[in-house]
Amino acid sequence: MSLRETLAAVRHVDHHAHSLMRTGPRDLDEFRGLFCETRDPRQWPHVATSVTYQQAIPLLSSYLGCEPTERGVFAHDPEEYAAALLRAAGADVVLVDEGYPPAAEALTTAELGRLAQCDTRPVLRIETVARGDGDGHGFGDAARAQLADARDAGFAALKTIIAYRGGLDFDALPDAARARLTTALEVNEAGGDPLPVQIHTGFGDPDLLLPRADPSYLKPLFEWFPDTSFVLLHCYPFVREAGWLASVYPNVFLDLSLTIPHVSRPAAALAEAVELAPLSKLLYASDAVRTPELYLLAAVWWRDALAGVLSELLPERAAEAGARLILRENALRLYRL
């Protein structure tokens, strides 16, 4: 049996994803918009010409048993379609960032788990907790208590999107934004059993200033909070920078969520990540959001990349062991699942 065939049977832990929208796209252009990071409808027709989208359509149609065209994939029963794709992805556990989509528009974390037939755990976004009261940095008594009690309340991790709120360069951040994050991390560590903290790095929505999302800027943070495990999310195009950080700091981990499934050469990104990062520091994740296709595409293309890259670099048993670490075992250990 090939490594790719072996990995097909491994139920993964998706340590960073989002829930689905309650309503699907209204037309084909809006459907295309689900496969990119812009909300500007003028960009959506261009998505149809992207390499990743053109690779995705026949893959999705093969799972759905429909004609291999975007119109064939688009014409579906929303709930049955979502359930089929989520279950085909093969997740054992999904950690769900509840900060987006808005709660009123999305399935709850529990509903997502029932649809996917897997365990789901929530991730608490720091910016959602901050309220702009109390000490003026967004952390009054109620906010501090919510963070301090997050583990007992069932949250698997914290997450910050400070990259969207000024960037990762602490020297360039507004005082309030810098204080807000450090306060949250201090509260998280104060109890002696801090939750892992996920940090958006690299590319994303167009309101991000990409040069300021380089994870290298976070070096001081890892030294200020040595007892906290940090997970660098997404990372593209700073994959090598993230890999270096994970190779020198014991409390730094990384993933390639969003990168896979959005880049057209996932194996190239994975190869960059493992140039320096230990395999015990890399985690599987999709960052799938709003629509179920991204869960499945990530699951397939991650496994393709793992089988191809690790088979070239390691003996057979070591390649399989490394892939299992990345697909599930690292996350089980880090998040105590």
Buried (B, 14 or more C-beta within 10 A) or exposed (E): EEBBEBBBEBEBBBBBBBBBBEEBBEEBBEBBBBBBBEEEEEBBEEBBEBEBBEBBBEBBBEBBEBEEEBEBBBEBEBEEBBBBBBBBBBBBBBBBBBBBBEEEEBBBBEBBBEBBEBEBBBBBBBBBBBEEEBEEBBBBEEBBEBBBEBBEEEBBBBBBBBBBBBBBBBEEBEEBBBBBBBBBBBBBBEBEEBBBBBBBBBBBEEEBEBEBBBBBBBBEBBEEBEEBBBBBBBBBBBBBBBBBBBBEBEBBBBBBBBBBBBBEEBBEBBBBBBEBBBBBBBBBBBBBBBBBBBBBBBBBBBBBBBBBBBBEBBEEEEBBBBBBBBBBBBBBEBBEB
